[in-house]
C-alpha cells in the first residue's frame, strides 16, 4: 500500500475510482428548458390559486352563515397565488441566466 496512492475521502464528497475531480460540462440549453417549464408551471399555479380565491370570495357573499370559513380559504388561496407568482418570477430569472451563460 506504500506504492499505491491513497485517496482521501471526505464525508460528503466521495469520488469513485476512475473519476476525475473536474466538474462536468453544464448543458445550458437543458437548464433553460427546465427553468422555462417551471416558470410556466408557476404561472399556471398562480392563475389557478387566484381563480380559487375569487371563487371563495363569491361563496362568502352567497353563503353568509359560513362566510368566515370562505374568507379564510380566500386568504389562503391569495397567499398561494402570490407565492406561485414569486416562484414563476424566480424561474424566469433562472431562465435568463441560463440563456446568458449558454450564449457565451
C-alpha positions as CSV (number, residue, x, y, z in Angstrom):
1,X,0.0,0.0,0.0
2,X,3.0,2.3,0.3
3,X,3.3,2.4,-3.5
4,X,-0.4,2.9,-4.1
5,X,-1.7,6.3,-3.9
6,X,-4.3,6.7,-1.1
7,X,-7.4,8.7,-1.8
8,X,-8.7,11.0,0.9
9,X,-12.4,10.7,1.2
10,X,-14.5,13.5,2.7
11,X,-17.7,12.8,4.4
12,X,-20.0,14.2,1.7
13,X,-17.7,14.4,-1.4
14,X,-16.6,11.0,-2.3
15,X,-15.1,10.2,-5.7
16,X,-15.3,6.9,-7.3
17,X,-12.2,5.3,-8.7
18,X,-11.5,6.4,-12.3
19,X,-13.5,9.6,-12.0
20,X,-11.7,12.9,-12.4
21,X,-12.3,15.7,-10.0
22,X,-13.2,18.3,-12.6
23,X,-16.9,19.3,-12.8
24,X,-18.9,18.0,-15.7
25,X,-19.8,20.4,-18.5
26,X,-23.1,22.1,-18.0
27,X,-25.9,21.8,-20.6
28,X,-27.3,25.3,-20.5
29,X,-30.0,24.6,-23.1
30,X,-31.3,21.9,-20.9
31,X,-31.2,24.2,-17.9
32,X,-33.0,26.9,-19.8
33,X,-35.7,24.5,-20.9
34,X,-36.2,23.3,-17.4
35,X,-36.5,26.8,-16.0
36,X,-39.0,27.7,-18.7
37,X,-41.1,24.7,-17.8
38,X,-41.0,25.5,-14.1
39,X,-41.8,29.1,-14.9
40,X,-44.9,28.1,-16.8
41,X,-46.0,25.7,-14.0
42,X,-45.6,28.6,-11.5
43,X,-47.7,30.9,-13.7
44,X,-50.3,28.2,-14.0
45,X,-50.4,27.7,-10.3
46,X,-50.8,31.4,-9.7
47,X,-53.7,31.6,-12.1
48,X,-55.4,28.5,-10.5
49,X,-54.9,29.8,-7.0
50,X,-56.2,33.2,-8.0
51,X,-59.3,31.7,-9.6
52,X,-60.0,29.6,-6.4
53,X,-59.6,32.8,-4.3
54,X,-62.2,34.6,-6.5
55,X,-64.5,31.5,-6.2
56,X,-64.3,31.6,-2.4
57,X,-64.9,35.3,-2.3
58,X,-68.1,34.7,-4.3
59,X,-69.1,31.9,-2.0
60,X,-68.6,34.1,1.0
61,X,-71.1,36.6,-0.4
62,X,-73.6,34.0,-1.3
63,X,-73.4,32.0,2.0
64,X,-73.4,34.5,4.9
65,X,-73.7,31.7,7.5
66,X,-70.3,30.2,6.6
67,X,-68.7,33.5,5.3
68,X,-65.8,33.4,7.8
69,X,-64.6,30.0,6.6
70,X,-64.9,31.1,3.0
71,X,-62.9,34.3,3.8
72,X,-60.2,32.2,5.4
73,X,-59.9,29.9,2.4
74,X,-59.9,33.0,0.1
75,X,-56.9,34.5,2.0
76,X,-55.0,31.2,1.9
77,X,-55.6,30.9,-1.8
78,X,-54.5,34.5,-2.3
79,X,-51.2,33.8,-0.4
80,X,-50.7,30.7,-2.5
81,X,-51.2,32.7,-5.7
82,X,-48.6,35.3,-4.6
83,X,-46.2,32.5,-3.7
84,X,-46.7,30.8,-7.1
85,X,-46.2,34.1,-8.9
86,X,-43.0,34.7,-7.0
87,X,-41.8,31.2,-7.9
88,X,-42.5,31.9,-11.6
89,X,-40.6,35.2,-11.3
90,X,-37.7,33.4,-9.7
91,X,-37.6,30.8,-12.5
92,X,-37.9,33.5,-15.2
93,X,-34.6,34.9,-13.9
94,X,-33.1,31.4,-13.8
95,X,-34.1,31.0,-17.4
96,X,-32.5,34.4,-18.3
97,X,-29.2,33.4,-16.6
98,X,-29.1,30.0,-18.3
99,X,-29.7,31.7,-21.7
100,X,-27.0,34.3,-21.0
101,X,-24.4,31.6,-20.0
102,X,-25.4,29.4,-22.9
103,X,-24.7,32.2,-25.5
104,X,-21.1,32.8,-24.1
